[in-house]
Amino acid sequence: MAINMAIAETPKPYKLTAVKELPPSKRLKHSLYDDILNTAVASPEKLMKVEVTGKTAKSMYTSFKNRIKKRNLPIRIRVRDKALYLEKIY
């Protein structure tokens, strides 16, 4: 007595495709945050408030933190009342 155990194949929620080579990166080599940091370093001011249209202090904090650490800049990030400040450390 043979029982047919055929299971209906359900469509997978993903798709794998073979490729010959990885496409080139579209990531920007220079960003708005790098421009802001360059301007801040060149400025004689010790404390500067940063405002970017459409960005919150929380979202900018991470980007600035990573760039400052990577470039080893003498700048500290401060967030007060939902505003982001860059403070030079001498």
N, C-alpha and C positions, 0 to 999 in steps of 0.2 A: 504494500500500500504506500504509494508515493504522494507526498503532500507538496503542492506547488507553493514555494515560499517566495514568489516574485514580489518584490517591494517596488512600489511605484517611485520612480526617481523624482525628487522635488528639485526645483531650480535652486541653485546655490546663490547666496547673497553676495557673492564676490566673483571676480573674473581674473584669471591669470593669463597673461599674454607674453610670449617669448619676444625678446628684443635683441638686436645685435650689439648695440652700444648705448650707453647712457646719454640722454640729450644734454646739451650744455646748460649750465646754471643760468637762471634769469635774475638771480639775486643782485641787488645793487651793490657796487663796491664802495660807494660813498653814500651816506644817508643824511637825512635832515638832522638827526641827533649828533652826528659827527661834526656837521657845520656849527651847530649850537655850541658844542664843546670847544671847538677851535676858536670861536668868537669869545667864549668865556675865558679861555686861557690867555688870549691876547688882550683882553680888557683889563684896565687898571682897577676896576671895581672888585671888591672882595666878596660881595654877596649880591646875587642876581636872581630875580624871579623869572621862571620860565613859563610861558603860556603858548600852547600849540593848539590851533583850532581843531576841535573834534577829538582831542585827547584829554584823558583825565590824569591827575597827578599819579594815581596808582599805576596806570598803564605805562606812563613815561618812566616811572621809577626803575622798573626792571631793565628797560632798554638802556637808560643812562648808567645804571649800576654795572651792567655787563661791559659796556664800552669803557667806562672809567677804569674798571679792574683790568681789562685787556690791555689798555694803553698805559696803565700805571700813572694816571694823572693825579696831581695833588688837589683833588676836588672832592668835597663831601656833599652828599645829597640830603636835603632836609625837606620834609613835608609838614606843612602847618595849615590847618583850615582848608583842606582840599587844594592847596597850592604847592607847587614844587619850587624849591630854591636850590641853587648851586652856590656852594661856599668854598672859596679857595682856602687851602691849608698851606700856610707858609712855615 
